[in-house]
């Protein structure tokens, strides 16, 4: 199936996007969107999504402020889009050209899927009675002096690719380098990657060493991040350092001793190249140690142990401005959380 999403009116009139089968794109005003309409002030940050499979094309509104119209009718639940249908979001109108769809069968399958999703959602409501929507994060200062930014549940609560979406948005501001233990996810490292444990023979390193690769060299970096997430296998490093210098620093760092200095004798691996270890080091070690370990690395994005699909970033406090620029909003504590007050229902 081939799908052409064409902007026919609005600030970006004439823009075309071609999709194949089994694709999902989100349209909105911010960098979080796959198709960005930055000049449409009436469009939400994430306004609607288009998803394709081998049967048809599906449209879903993403809780937009002004709603989405399909052929002048408001979009409620997921609906099937047919050839030459029109979508209006904000001031921008799209025309969809579909080649090779089967809308009647797809409508039936989608109805069954939507019913199953609604049933599952009833069991996944938060105790407060609402789902979390929109890109938010919390921030707290660690003993090391770094700031810990944490978040998850971006966009739709059923979207599992939140960390990869965040990684991609931030990489538009600061170059992204991956440190990935390919052996943990059963994937051979690509030729463009270099082993972190450079003293190991290559066949041994393929299974036992994390590998370093620039995100721009990965054909589908979002898919790779999704696959590695929650396996204690991946670090996303944001650094403006030259690639060779960054690799050299990372290789020196695995020889750091407890003071963050290069060992003179036997190698002392701290295991910083795995999230379960690095998150503790960056949060609780001394500022001097952390400064030596990170050196020219602006921020580290990694998984939160035991919280699938969530993420944490350790950086300096001013990295919050980078998150705000990327479209995230800080989730501030309530008065009760700040004072430690509890309600009667909390005490029961």
Buried (B, 14 or more C-beta within 10 A) or exposed (E): BEBBBBBEBBBBEEBEBEBEBEBBBBBBBBBBBBBBBEEBEBBBBBBBBBBBBEBBBBBBBBBBEBBBBBEEEEBEEBBBBBBEBBBBBBBBBBBBBBEEBEBEEBBEBBEEEBEEEEEEEEEEEEEEEEBBBBBBBEBEEBEBBBBBBBBBBBBBBEBEBBBBBBBBBBBEBBBBBBBBBBBBBEBEBEEEBBBBBBEBEEEEBBBEBBBBBBBEBBEEBBEBBBBBBBBBBBBBBBBEBEBEEBBEBBBBBBBBBEEBEBBEEEEEBBEBBBBEBBBEBBBEBBEEBBBBBBBEBBBBBBBBBEEEBBBBBBBEEEBBEBBEEBBBEBBEEEEEEEEEEEEEEEEE
